[in-house]
């Protein structure tokens, strides 16, 4: 009961003090004795507290603050959005505060984003305000540090406001970051360290910030801290003392109450130690998710800053002792007892971050040792022969190990496309493991001398960069498949991954293969991965050669099938010829080896693109994934099946699974972008298409889809630019001629479209042109009958893009015609 009584008395005193301060701020000066008489049981305590407050010089005369509401209407007549100003395209307003409006702009000369800060027109004629504005420019220009937003230029005008051209800092403010979710200890210490380093540099230049707060600190997308707005900075140099007394207006506290030092709140002189206090407040808030001095009003807050201590019990238990000592020193109310040197604070925080990282690394090492490896990547092996002609062989060994490990369902194995991007990389193992989200990495080398092969493999825990195992394997080319199986099973045993009897059988059941056949097979894969018309032709020759030598070589038959049918997807060959040959090769491969995932996958792709046997396509692709849970192209094909079925959510989720196995595949990023686009998720589609082009700037298919997406939202010029880029890479292919013609047609340039139609007709006399391209041309020229004539030819030819007829935006002019519905019914799409 006694404790409850004490709490009630404290609350009553606080309420009485608040009432006194509020009355005082309204301009009245109540008699203290008369005021305390209203609280008979609290008179003595309350009178003493009020007298203590009144000892604080100028507290009540300086509680009026500068805030944004003072300038709510400023700049309304000078809105620059949408204009070009002094070589800058003004995009939008990104801030409006006490000292002006801030715009996001595009520098038309240097092609960069900038922030433009204006002096409000309403106070532009005020000499004092202009002086503060110019001083801000000078202060910023004198500061050069990676954690300080820099000034690029200043634009001064005879009429109208002046402007600062500042570095544009993307990302979120620290205030937004704190509000989003609690910060982890290491993140908070790292942010504090960067702030301290920035402010330390400012102090060395004779500048204090005086308004350090989370809202004035940005965190960029890559995690770098940028301290903004030194507009309230106070020069310490003696020659500007006279200017400062003019600039700091009587009756105003320059700063933000929650982060003000006691001397700043009293209106006293300030030095570097006021920034020390503010940093202490910021660090306390990051570590506890609470302000050190919280009050319902600015008055309450300032009074608590003067009178009270933070609740130190809120600090996390894991906080290093030296950090707690540093914080207590930062928040000493007496400036003489407070830390003065911001550089020392930065060093203390840096050391704490290093020690914490080391401690976490040690913990992680222990945890990793106890956590099983569930994902892996086989990085490109090193060619020890010194003969560049042997690269195909070494790459083939890398691929084979990935494929063999991929048969283990309990293990996620990254596919070839993503793995090969790290060939000759300077990135270390932890970086690669993090980028690919894998637990472990296989590195190694291959030495081929005559018919003898030596494979060296080593297993590295990518989480802690620790070598777990290394071994050499030597064998003859005649027994190369068995040698690969031996290495695969050794890795599986070392990482203690669960292997089913069926999986082990699929890995170990290997027939001998003649060296010449194996080398021809590897050369075929090498050329297949070039994804060009000539590459597919050369690959087919090598696969055919391997089969001539070893007629029962199932894998060679499967890859030969791909070399036949894949070119037709890109319009390189007539469908009947390529798919018919591809089907024979795939069926032969499956007959030779029913566990061959590539064979079943190929059968599924052909059923989808050519046979239009939807059920067979789905079942074959699902079975290929069952045989090889890491067969990324199986998931890729299944995702396109879901597109044909118009189950876009299924398509996207399946495609995401494929990308977990091959995250750096430009083809997969492009496919996912297209699926997002079909489902109406345009922002995500644009993001993935951009990623595809970052991974492969010359990837023509991505440029084509990008152009089609631009056309669908009437961005004709951008579409034409994308098409022209593609033409510069591969020339005037039929598909690109059609796409360019469509762009001209729907943007009203019919004459150019007709010229391109004649070009396509001429090309058709000399090479294969898919009939659907003529259908697209005539559809966009408005000749619907001609369009259907060619579309029916595409149907009869079983052109492989026909399954996606309903999603083809170039054929939209035909959608309302009954003949289009009739064609869809003939194709009998999956329900």
BELSUL-V191966 format. One record per run of one state. SS is the DSSP state (hx for helix, st for strand, lp for the rest). FROM is the first residue (numbers start at 1). LEN is the number of residues. Records with the same first field share a line. If there is no record, write none. Layout:
SS->FROM-LEN + FROM-LEN
This chain:
lp->1-1 + 26-6 + 37-6 + 55-10 + 66-2 + 72-4 + 79-5 + 86-2 + 98-2 + 108-4 + 119-2 + 124-3 + 143-5 + 149-2 + 156-7 + 168-4 + 181-4 + 205-2 + 209-5 + 220-5 + 228-2 + 233-1 + 236-2 + 248-5 + 254-3 + 260-2 + 266-6 + 289-9 + 308-4 + 315-6 + 331-4 + 338-4 + 371-4 + 379-3 + 384-4 + 406-6 + 414-2 + 421-8 + 437-3 + 450-2 + 462-4 + 495-6 + 509-6 + 529-4 + 550-4 + 570-5 + 593-4 + 612-2 + 628-4 + 645-3 + 662-4 + 679-3 + 696-4 + 713-3 + 731-3 + 747-3 + 765-6 + 782-2 + 798-4 + 808-1 + 815-3 + 828-4
hx->2-24 + 32-5 + 43-12 + 68-4 + 76-3 + 121-3 + 127-16 + 174-7 + 185-20 + 214-3 + 230-3 + 238-10 + 257-3 + 262-4 + 272-17 + 298-10 + 312-3 + 321-10 + 335-3 + 342-29 + 388-18 + 416-5 + 429-8 + 477-18 + 501-8 + 515-14 + 533-17 + 554-16 + 575-18 + 597-15 + 614-14 + 632-13 + 648-14 + 666-13 + 682-14 + 700-13 + 716-15 + 734-13 + 750-15 + 771-11 + 784-14 + 802-6 + 809-6 + 818-10
st->65-1 + 84-2 + 88-10 + 100-8 + 112-7 + 148-1 + 151-5 + 163-5 + 172-2 + 207-2 + 217-3 + 225-3 + 234-2 + 253-1 + 375-4 + 382-2 + 412-2 + 440-10 + 452-10 + 466-11
